[in-house]
Amino acid sequence: MKLDSLVDLVLGWAYARNIIDGSDYYRQYMKAQSEMGELADALLKGNKEETKDAIGDVLVCLINLSEQVDLSLEECLESAYNSIKDRKGIMFNGVFVKETDENYERIVKHVKADEAVKI
């Protein structure tokens, strides 16, 4: 199935169960946080099926939340992409550090020094 079709199905499911109108964005946000905890647990255990389920549950919560604040998942993702598409930086200890980070120059020097030692 295509993502937009799945989003429509999720929203139909949520409206039918009064999740959108019967709750609020704060509670949906808290539910997404709860699902993130389940995702963390699945990742820590290396359980791919539980990881897939948890990522899906987080997406359901975010779809519901975006609907409650009158935004589409597509426009949220597009906005995020437009913010990152030209971003530059470096990977350090498994984390992307933006070129605008106050520690960027120090980290670049550290990474280059580590690379020189490996040669």
C-alpha positions in Angstrom: 0.0 0.0 0.0 1.0 3.6 -0.6 1.8 5.8 2.4 -1.0 8.3 1.6 -3.6 5.4 1.4 -2.3 4.1 4.8 -2.6 7.6 6.3 -6.2 7.8 5.2 -6.9 4.4 6.6 -5.3 5.3 10.0 -7.3 8.6 10.1 -10.5 6.7 9.3 -9.8 4.2 12.1 -9.0 7.1 14.5 -12.1 9.1 13.7 -14.3 5.9 14.0 -12.9 5.4 17.5 -13.2 9.1 18.5 -9.5 9.4 19.0 -9.1 12.6 17.1 -12.1 14.5 18.5 -12.3 12.7 21.8 -8.8 13.5 22.9 -6.3 16.3 22.4 -2.9 16.8 21.0 -1.2 16.6 24.4 -2.5 13.1 25.1 -1.7 12.0 21.6 1.9 13.3 22.1 2.1 11.4 25.4 0.9 8.3 23.7 3.6 8.7 21.0 6.2 9.0 23.8 4.9 5.8 25.3 5.2 4.1 22.0 8.8 5.4 21.7 9.5 3.6 24.9 8.3 0.4 23.4 10.4 1.1 20.3 13.5 1.6 22.5 12.8 -1.7 24.3 12.4 -3.6 20.9 15.7 -2.1 19.6 17.5 -3.0 22.8 16.3 -6.6 22.5 17.1 -6.7 18.8 13.6 -7.8 18.0 12.8 -6.8 14.4 9.1 -7.7 14.5 8.5 -5.7 17.7 10.6 -2.9 16.2 8.5 -2.8 13.1 5.3 -2.8 15.2 6.6 0.0 17.5 7.7 2.2 14.6 4.2 1.7 13.1 2.6 2.6 16.4 4.6 5.8 16.7 3.6 6.7 13.1 -0.1 6.2 14.0 0.3 8.5 16.9 2.0 11.1 14.8 -0.6 10.9 12.1 -3.3 11.4 14.7 -1.4 14.3 16.3 -0.9 16.0 13.0 -4.6 15.8 12.3 -5.4 17.2 15.7 -3.2 20.3 15.1 -4.5 20.7 11.5 -1.3 19.7 9.7 -0.8 16.9 7.3 1.9 14.3 7.7 3.1 15.3 4.2 3.5 19.0 5.0 5.3 18.2 8.3 7.7 15.8 6.5 8.2 18.3 3.7 9.0 21.1 6.2 11.5 18.9 8.0 13.2 17.9 4.7 13.4 21.5 3.5 15.2 22.3 6.8 17.7 19.5 6.4 18.3 19.1 2.7 21.2 21.5 2.5 22.5 20.9 6.0 26.2 20.0 6.3 28.0 18.4 9.2 29.9 15.4 10.4 29.2 12.1 12.0 30.8 11.8 15.5 30.2 8.9 17.9 27.2 7.9 15.8 25.6 11.3 15.9 25.3 13.9 13.1 26.8 17.2 14.4 25.6 20.2 12.3 28.2 22.5 10.9 26.4 25.3 12.9 26.9 23.5 16.2 29.2 25.4 18.6 31.4 22.3 19.0 31.7 21.5 15.3 35.2 22.8 14.7 36.5 21.0 17.8 34.9 17.8 16.7 36.3 18.1 13.2 39.8 18.5 14.6 39.2 15.5 16.9 37.9 13.3 14.0 40.8 14.3 11.7 43.3 13.5 14.5 41.7 10.1 15.0 41.9 9.4 11.2 45.6 10.4 11.1 46.4 7.9 13.9 44.6 5.1 12.0 46.8 5.6 8.9 
